[in-house]
Amino acid sequence: MPDLTIDAPYWVTDSRQVIVPDQSVFFAIRGEHHDGHDYISELYRKGVRQFVVEMAALTPERRAELAGYSEAQFTEVDSSLRALQELAARHRSQFRIPVIGITGSNGKTIVKEWLAQLLASSYVIAKSPRSYNSQVGVPLSVRQLNETHTLGIFEAGISKPHEMQALQPIIRPTLGIFTNIGTAHDEGFRSRKQKVAEKLRLFTQTETLIYRKDYTNIDEEINLLLRAVNPTIRLIHWSLRTDKSTPAKNAVYQAQVKGDCLTLTAEHGHWRLQLPFTDPASVENIIHCVVALLTLGVLDESRLQSRLNRLRSVSMRLELKEGMNGCTIIDDSYNNDMAGLQLALNFLHQQINRGRKVVILSDVLQSGQRDDELYQQIGRLLAEQGVSQFIGIGPVIGRNADAFTALPDAPECVFYPGTDQFLTEFPLSRLHDSAILVKGARPFSFERIVNRLQRKVHGTVLEINLDALTHNLNYYRGKVGPGTKLMVMVKAFAYGSGSAEVAQLLQFHRVDYLAVAYADEGVFLRQNGIDRPIMIMNPAPETFRTLIEYNLEPELYSARILKEFGDFAGTGQVKIHLKLDTGMHRLGFLPNDLPEVIAYLNDHPNLRVASVFSHLVGADEAQFNPFSREQYEQFMKGVATLENGLGYRPIRHLLNSAGIVRFPEFKLDMVRVGIGLYGVEASQLEKAQVRPVGTLKTVISQIKELKAGETVGYSRRGVLNQEARIATIAVGYADGYDRRLGNGVGQVLVNGVLCPTVGNVCMDMTMIDVTQAPALEGDDVIVFGEEMPITTLAARIGTIPYELLTGVSERVKRVFYKE
């Protein structure tokens, strides 16, 4: 690709995340679920003028379309992804600075962030934002490198063979760290050994590699394969002695941990350090970091300890929280760099349900740019995003106030020298009905600002993982292919997850239809900025005016309601959906109803049938497969009758989440994704392919030491047979913790230990036995989530996950986050 040159400062691969259109180049990548070429016209309207496109995607029709964009520059390549990667590799080749490359199954992002904290006083660092370690994320990360940086720290993750070959020349690490190997992405490789070998491709030209020698599968592949292609590589391995293990022989560093004390021993020195974190994963990550510092020449024990003392936990996610005065808070209070700021602004831009957008930002540390250039760039970003109010905190950002106030579209600006002054002097009541991004470097302690802005509720929260929800959406999208539309169910408060927030994410991902049960749910979505088509599954005559006013499309299932709605609509053009009863016998037209339906619709051509659908009774269970096939045949007969009578074909849809998995051949024009989106694969055929979305968490309010023979809870149902530590947790049946889970039927997770309930579940509290758990008052308790599956909880009381999900009370605070 010798002739490809791109001079735009912003490289964009997602059409939804363009911040500065006139300074961006869009790489139209054809992926598994999307084709970037489909969004060129949208981006051109937004002001983007540079595009990298793939020759194979340029059909005659598309070339004719692009010819109309007279101001655009199109660069044609074989693969837009390879072009992006090769440009990033070319950019990397311009720098002769040390670069740390990190791979492994777990801990990559933590090690990267902790290294950046530990080395910040010695280097100007460019690093991957968050967990940008993919085929697209790595080139976008390395693109940040500029002439002021003195160190790069980048992570690389792969899910299939041969992917690391593309990432190696982009990162080209001089120092490598292989964190560990685990089960993540096992399905993409023939064996664990192959996965290790593929990850090692990152280090084929690396001078030095750090790894834990206790992992024999890593050690063996390094000595067998990596040394063969990189014979001069310097291997710095370490081993950890635990209570149940012996250290690996010949390791450069021998490590031992007792309590919070880490001892490292090598031929060239001995170090005794106090650890800021003592859980096993953190200990491993810290040792990787300490060995890296020793390798880079930070040998003095007191200097090492001083840096470890400043080490802080890493927030791996953006959290969306409910604030006071009608505000939404985006909490990014532990991370502040330019790449992360752009990601956070993109997330802020998605909060379309709030008219005002507010940004609270601290000094940006370790940017690698001159202050005046940096803050001018940030000022332009804020103006482009339509930020209404900007609050700058820190001495440097205050000195550069002109960079924000001098712009034509500048937001309202105010500056404070520190967090204390802001909290003392700024009237927080001025922040109302807004989406507020709180983003600060760690020394500014912006968590204090979040705590002041956040609406105070009791300690039970339902955490919703937006990345898991996106993963599940893409799983079902991949099952049916790009030619099939998606309708997503967001009824019942999005299965308890929060309808507005979930609907906004689905709209961002361009689903074709949303569906809710009642008109007021549809109105709520419209009032929160949702403009996707919305089907109302249970319309009632008293809501017909609302349906038309808010452009909501009713499901009609009987001759009576069809005529009532048609008479109300008059001659106005409206879309409707017809439900056929093929065996559920709940709602829907039977075959002998169709002639009357066709006659009425032909007399009322203003009623346009947008879709016709039915529902499989037993898609969850294999025993009903023959009946499901009968339903399909019955449905297709009904559809044919309607098509012949109406003279056009509406959208046809039959499959729910379980049906998509069990009967993909019945996908037709559209499918309906429901419980599967929220992490429950009801057919149980591919349950490992969906990720849990919700985690219900609470806290321990009190712990008591009780004697054998005492009783716990109402009606003295909890009888103790032996001495026990009984904890009261802040969740009860009013929060959605089913009363049937009392008296040992239910279990919750406390610091990794399953603890049974004791006595009856109360309205607002539940008692649990924590005798076997390391528990303290204030500790978190997981009611359900990834480690305590909601399917297991439902099975204990003979119900289904739907009931537990939708039963989580609206008084329980929802916290939405992106990893």
N, C-alpha and C positions, 0 to 999 in steps of 0.2 A: 504494500500500500504506500508506495513512495511519494505519491502526489497529494495525499490527503492532508490538508492543513485546516485547522479549526482555530479561529482567533476569538470566539465568544468566551467570556469569562465563566458562564454558567452552562454546565452540561446537564441536560435533562433527559430522563428516560421514562418518566411518568407524566402523561399529559395533564394530570390533575394537580401537579405540584410545580407549576411554573410561577415563579415569583417576579422575575424581571424579564418580561417577554422580549424586549428589543435587544437584550444582551445575552440571549440564550440560544443554544443550538439543541434541537430535539433529535435524538437517536430513535428512529422508528424500529423498534425491536419486535419481531414476531415471537411470542411466547406461547406457553402451554394453554393459557386461558385468554389472552388478549393479543390483538395485532395492532401495534402502534400506528401503522399506516392508516387505520380507520379514524384517527383523531387529528390528522393533519389539517383538515379544514377548520376544525374547532380552534386549533392553536394559531392558525393564520389569522382568524378573526380576533384572537387575543393579542396579536402583535408579534408573534414569533416569525422570524424571517429566514432562519437557517435550519436546514433539515438534512439529516443523513438517512437515506432510504435504501431499501434492498431492491436490486434489479428484478429479482424473481417476483416481487410483489407488485411491480408496475405493469399491470394489465393495460391494454389499450384504453379501457374506460378510465382507469385511474390516471394514466398519462394525460388524457384529455382534461380531466379535472384539474390536475396540477398545473397544466399550461395556463389556466386562468388566474393563477396566483402570480401576477407579473412582478411583484417585488420580492418574491422568495428565491432563495438560492438552494438548489437541491444537489446534494452530493450522492452519487449512486455508488453502492458498494455491493459485494457479494453477501456480506453479513454485517448488519449494524452492530451487533454485539461484539463481533471480532474487531470491527473498526474502533469501537469504544475501548476495547482492551489494548489494542495495538497503539492507539494514541496515548493511553495511560502509560504503557511500557516505554514509549518514546520519551514521554515527559519524565519518567523516573530516571532514565539513562542520563539526564542532564545533571544529576546530583551525585556528589561523591561523599555524602555524609553517612554515618552509621545508621543502619535501619534494622530494627528488631521485627522479625516476622514470627507470628504465633499461630500455631494450629493445635488440634487435638479435639476430643469430643466434648469436654466440659471445661469451664474456667477460662476460656480464651478472653472473653470480654473483661472479666474481673482482673486477670493478670495484666492486660493492656492498661486498664484504668489505674490500677495500683502502681504499675511502673511509671505511668505519667505523673502520678502524685509524688512518688519517691525521687524522680529525676528532674522535677520541675525547677529546682534551684540550680541545676548544672547545665541544662539544655533548653533551647527553644524547640518545642516538640510539635510535630504534626502527627495526628493519630486518627484511626478510624472513628467516625462518630457512632456511638452506641455499638450495635453488633453488625455493622456494615461489613460482612465478611463473604458475601456471595460473588457470583460471576459479574454482577453489575455493581454491587457495593464496593468491592475492592478497587476497581478503577476510579470510581467517584471519590473514594477516600484518598488514594495516592495523588489524585489531581490537585489536592490542596497544597502539596509541597511547593515552597517558594524559596527564594535565595536567602531568606532570613532564618530558615529552620536549620538547626544543627543536629536534630535526631528525628527519625520517623519510627512510629510504633504502629504496626498494622496487623490485623488478624485475618486469617483465611479459613473458611469452612467449605467443605464439599459434601455433596450427597450422592455423587455418581463417579465412576471411573473417568479418568482423563481430564476432569475439571481443573485439577491443580496445575496441569501443564500450562493452562492459560494464565493462571494467577502468579506463577513463579516469576516470570520476567517483569511483571507489574510491580511486585513488592521487592524482588531481588534482595532478600535479607542478607545482611552481613553477620548478624547474630540471630540464631533461631531458638525458639522454645517450643517443645512438644509437651503439652500439658498432661495428657492422659489419653486413654482409649476406652470407649464405652459402647453402649448399644445404639446411640443416636445414628440414624441413617443406615443401620445395618442392612435394611431391605434393599439398598442400592448396590450392595457388593456381594460377591460370591462367598466371602468369608471375612472374618475379623482381620486375618493376616493381609488380605488384599487391601482392606481399608487402611491399615497402617502403612502399607507400601505406597498407596496412592497419596496419602498425606505427606509422606517423606519426600515427594517430588518437590515440595517447596524449598528443600534445603540442598538441592543438587549443586549449587554454587556458593553455599554458605561457608563462611570461614569457621564459625563456632556454633555448636549446638548444645543446648541445655535440655536435659530430660531426667526423669526419675527412673533409675536403673531397676527398681523393684518391679516395674512392669516388663516382664520378660518378653512379651510379644513385641513390644516396642524395641527393647534392647537387641533382640535377635535380628529383627529386620534392618535395624541401623547397621549392625556389623556385617550382615549378609549382603544387603542390597545397596545401602547408601554409601558405604565405604568403597564399593566397587566403582561407582560413578563419581565419587568425590573423595579420593584417597587421602587428600591433605586436610580434610575437615578435622577440627579439634573438638573432641567430645568431652563435655563437662557434665558428668552424671552425678546424681546424689541418691542416697538411700536413707530411709527413715526406719529406725528401730521402734516398734510398738510392742505392747505387752504380749502380743501373740505372734510376733515375727522376729526373724533375725535379719540384720541388714545384708544387702547384696554385697558380695565380695568385690573388692577393687574399685568401689565407687570413689570418685574424687572427693566428695563431701559425705561424711557420715552425720546424720541428723538424729537428734533425740529430743522428745518433747515430754516434759513433766509439768503438768498444770499449764501455766502460761509462760513457761521458760523453754526457749529453744536453744539447744546447744549444737553448733556446727563445728566439725573437726575435719581438717585437711592437713596434708604434709606442710603446707605453707602458712598454717595459722589455726587459731582456735577462737571461736566467737560464742559469747553467751548473751542472748537477747530476750527481752520480754515481749511476748506476743500481744497485739491488740485484740486478736480474735483467736478462739481456741477450738472451734468446731473443725472436724477433719478436713472438709473441703477448703476452708479458709487457711488452715495450716499448710496444706499442699501448695496452695496458690502463693502464700507468703514465702515459702521456701524457694519456689521458682524465682520470685522477685529478688529475694536476698542474694541468691546465687548469681542472678544477672547483675546486681549491683557490684558484687565482688569481682565478677568478670570484667566489668567496666572500670574497675580500679577504685571503687569505694571500699576500702579495706579497714578503716578505723572503726573499732567497735562502737565508740561513743557517737560517731557520725551516723553509723547505721541505726543505732537505737534512737537517735534524735529524729531521724526520718520516719522510722516505724511509729514513733509516738504521734506523728501527724497523720498517720494513715487513718482513713475513714471508710466506712462501709459505702459501697457503690449502689446508688439507685439505678436499677437496670431498666426503668420504665418511666414513661410519661403517664401521669395519673390525672384523670378527669374527675373532679370532686364537686359536690354541691356546696356553693358558697352562700353567704348571707345576702340579703337584699336582692334576691332573684338572680344572683351571679353564678357563673360556672367557673371553676378554678382549674387551670391546667398547671399541675405541680411538676416543675422541672427544676427544683430548687437546689439540686446537688451537682449540676453540670452546666458548664458555660464555655462554649467555643463556637466558632462561626458555623461549622458544619451542623452542629447540634442546634444552633439557633434557627437555621433554615428549616430543619426537620420540625422543630417546635412551631414555627410560624405556619408551616403547611398544616399542621394539626389544628392550630388556632383558626385557620381559614375555613376548616371544615365545620366549625361551630356556627352553622347558619341560623340557629335558633336564637341567637343573641345579636341584636343590632349593633351594639357598641363593642369594640375590641380594644382591650387595654393590655399594654405590655409593661411589666415591671422587670427591669434588667439591671444587673450589676456591671461593674467594670469587667471587660472580657480579658482574661489573663492568658498569657502564653499564646497570643494569636499569630506571632511571627510577622505582623504588619506594623507599619508606623501608625501611631495613634490617630493622626488626622485622617489617613486613608481608611483605617478600620471603621471609625465611627461615621464617616461619610457614607461608606458602604452600608452600614447598619441603618442609617437614616433613610437611604434610598429604599431598602427592603421594607421598612415600616410604612413608608409612604405608598409604595406599590401595593402593599397588603391592605390598605385602607384602615390602618390603626387609628382609632379615635383619640386615644390618650396614651402618652408615654411617660413613665416614671423612671428616671435614671438614678442609680444609687452607687456612689463611689467617687473618689476624688478625681480620677482620670476621666470618667465619662462626663462629670460636671465641667471639667476644663474644656471639653469638646462639645459644649451645648449647641454651639452654632451649627454643627453638622446636622442637628435635628431640626432646629427652629428655622433655618434659612430656606428650606425647601418649599416650593409652591404648595404642595399638598401635605405639609407637615402636620402631625397630630398636635393636640394640646400637650405641652411638655412642662415637666417640673423635675427638679434635680435636688438630691440630698447627698451630703458627704458620706453618710453611713446608714446602716439599717436602724440603729437606735434613733437617729434623728427622724427618719421616715415614720417609724411607729409612734413617736412622740408628737410630731407636728402635723402629719397628714390626716385630714378628717376622713376616715374610712367610709363614713356614710355617703360620701360623694361617689363611691363605686356601687352602682346598682344596675340591674338588668344588663349585665355585661359578661362577655367572655374574657377572662383575665389570665394571661400567661405570666407565670412567676418563674423567672429563669435567672439563676445566680451562681457565681463561683462560690465554692465551698466556704472560703473565709468570711463571707458576708452573712452566713446563717439565715438564709431566706426561709428555712422551715418555720421560723418564728412568724414571718409574714403570712405564710399559708395557714398556720394555726389561728391567727387572728381573723383571717378572711373566711375560713371554713365554717359552715353551719354546724353548730354543736348538737350532736345527737348521741344516743347511747352507743356502747362499744360494739354492737353487732353490725357487720357490714357484709354486703354481697359484692365481691370483687369480680368484675367482668373483664376478661382478657380479650381485647379487641383483635389482637393478632391471632388468637386461637379461633375466634369467630370468622376472621378472614380466611384462615386455613381451611376451615370446614366448608365455607362457601365455595372456595376453589376446588375442594375435593369433589363436591357434587357437580360443580360446573365441568370439571374434567370428566366425570362419569358420563355426561350426556353430550359433551362436545359443543363447539362454538355455534352450531346451527340451531340449537334448542334454547328457547327462552327460559328464564327463571322467574317464577313467582315465589316470594318468600313470605312466610307467615310471621306477622308481628302482632298478632292478637294477644289478648290477655297480658298486656304490659310486656310484650315480646317474651312470652313464656317466663315472666318474672324478671327479665333482665333489664328492662327499661326501654320503652318503645321508641322514644324520640332519639335517644343516643344510638340505638341499634339501627333505626331507620336511616339516620344520617350516614352511618357507615355504609349501609347497603346502597344508598343513593350514590355515595362516593364511588362505590364499586360497580355502579351502573346496572343494577338488577333491573329487570323489565317491569315487574309488577310487585306491589306489596299487597297483603291481604290482612284485614282485621275483621273482628266479629261484628262490631256495632258502629253506627254512624259517628258517635261521639269520639270513638277512637280515631277514626279518619280525620275528623275535624281537628283533633289535638295534633296529629301529624302535620296537617296543612298549616296550622298556626305556628308550628316549629320549623317551617321552611321546607317541608317535603313536597316536591312537585312531581314525583313519580306517579304513574297510574296506581290507584288504590281500589281494590275490590272490597265491597262490604258484604259479608256473608250472611248477615241477619238483618236485612232492612225491614223497617216497619212503616206503615203509612204516615205516622206522625213525624217521621224523619225525612220524607221525600223532598220537602223543600230544602232541607239541609244538604241532602245528597247533590242536588242540582247546583245549589249555591257554591259548594266547595269542590265541584267537579269530582265527585265520588261515584263509583260505578257499582250498582247493586247486583248481587246474585239473586236471580229470580227462579223459583222452584215449583210454582204452582200456577194454574190458570188464573186463580183469584188474584194473587199478588201481581202477576204480569199485567192484568187488565187495570188493576188499581193504579199501578205505577204509570202505565201508558196513558190512562185518562188524565192523571195529574200532570204528566209531562207535556200534554198537548201536542203542539207541532214542533217543539224544540228538539234539536238534535242531541241525543244522549246515547251513551254506550251502556249495554247491559251484558250480563253473563248468565247463561242458562245451565242449570244443574240437572243432569239426568240421573234417575235412580236405577242403578244396574244391580242392586242387591243389598245395599246398606239398609234401605227402607227407613231412612231417617227423613231426609228432604229430597225432593227432586221429581222431575217429570217421568212418568211411566210411558212405555211405548205407545199405548193407546191415547195418550194426551197430545202427542206431537201434531196430528193434523189440525187440532184446534189452535195450537201454538203458532204453527206456520200461517194459518189463515189470519190470525190476529196481527202477526208481524208484517205480513204483506199488506194489510190494511193500514199499518202504521210504520211506514218506511223510515220515519225519523228515529225509531228505536233500532239502533245498530247492534247486532250481537257481536261483541268483542271476542267472547270465547264461549265454548261449550265444554263441560267437564263432568266428571264423576269421581267417585272415591272408592278405592279398593278396600274391601272389608278386612281381609286377612293378610295383607302384604307382610306383616311382621313375622308370620309363621309359615313354615314350609308345608304344613299339613293342609293349608288352604290354597296351595298353588293351583290345583285344578279349577277351583271356584274363581280364583283371580283371572284365569284365562277365559273362563266363561264370561266374566264381567267385561273383559276387554272386547270380546266378540259382540256382546250386547251393546257396549258403548259405540263401537264402530258402526253397527247397524243404525243406531239412533242418530249418529253424526251424519251418516249418508242420507238418511231421510230428511234431516234439517237442511243439508247442503242442497239437495235436489229441490226442496220446497222454497228455499230462500234465494237460490241463485248465486250464492257466494259461500266461501269456506271461512268460518271463524277460526280463531286459535283453538286447538284441541289439547286438552291436558287431563291426564288420568292419574299420574304417579305422585305419591307423597315420598317422604324421605326413604322409608323402607322399600317402597316400590322401585325407586331409582336404582337401588342396589340389587334387588331380587329380579326385576324385570326390565332391564335397560332397553330391551327391544321394543317396549311399549312407550318410549319417551315422547313420541309424536312431536307437537310443535312447542310444547312448554311443559315443565314439571314444577311441582310445588314443594319447596324445601321448608320443613317445619322443625320438629324436634332435633333432627340431625344437625341443623345449624348450631344448636345450643349444646352439642357435644354428646348426644345419645344416639348411637347407631342402632335403631330399633330392630332391624332384621338380624342383628348379631352375626352377620356374615363377614363384615369388614370393620368390626368395632375398633380395631387398633388404628384405623385410618382417620378417625375424627378425634379432636382434642377436647378435653373438658373446657368449658367456657367460664362457668361460674364457680367461685369458691366462697362458701358461707363461713364467715369467721366471727368469733366472739372473743371475750376475754374472761379471765378468772377474776371474780369480784372479791372472793374471800376463801380461805382455806381453814378448816378446823380439824383438830385431832380428836377423834371420838373413840369411845371404848366399845368392846363387844357387847351386844345386847341393846344398845341404843338404837333409836329409830330416826329416820330422815324423811321429811316432807309430809304433805297432807295425808290424813288417814293412817299415819304411821306405817305406810306401806314398805318403806325402805328399812328393813331390819338388818343390822350389822351382825354378822357371825363372828367377826374378829375385829381387833383394833384397825382403824382405817383413817386415812387422810381424805376428807370429803371437801371438794371444791364446789362453790356455787358459781355458775357461769351465767352471763347476761343474755340468755336467749330462752324463750318460752313459746307456748303455743300461739300467743298473739303475734309472734314474729314469724310463725310458719314452722316451728319445730313441733312436729305432730305429737299429740299426747300419747299415742300408742307406742312411742319410742321410750317411754319411761320404764322404770323397774328392770333395768339391765337389758332390755330389748335393743336399745340404741347404744352406739359407741361413738365417741369423739376422739380426735387425735390431739394429744398434748405433748409437744416436743418429741414427736415421733413415736409416742406410746399410745396404744388404744386404751381408752378409759371408759368403762361402762357407766350408764346412768344409774342413779340410786333414787328410789322413790318415784313419786308421780312427777311428771313435767308440770310446772306451774305456768301461770299466764305469762310472766316476764322472766322467769329464771328456771334453771334446771340444776340439779345436783349430780355430781359425778365422783367416782372413786379414783383418786390420783395417787393411791398408795404406791403403785409401781412406777410412777412417772416423776421425773425431775421437774416439779412444778412449783411456781411461785405466783403470788397474787400479782395480777397485771399481765401474766403470760397470755399469748394468743392461743386460741383453741379452734381447730378446724372441724366444722360440723359436716361439711361435705366439700369435695374438691378432687384434685387429681390423685391424692394419696388416700382419700376416703370416698370412693366412687358413689355417686348418687344412686346408681343402679343397685349397689349393695344395700344402701340405706332403705330404698324402696322395697326391696325383696324382704327385708326384715319385718315389715308390717303388711306384706301382701298387697302392695299397691304398685303403681307405675311411676317412673321418674317425672312424668308430666305433672302429677299431682303435687309432688314436692317442690318442683321448680315454680309452678304458678302459685303455690301456697306461700311463698316468701312474702311477708307483709310489705306494703309500700312504706311503712315506717322504718324499715331497715334501709340504711343508707346504701346506695349503689356507688361504687367507685370503679370507674372505667380506666383501663390502662393499656398502653402499648409497650411491648418489651423493647 
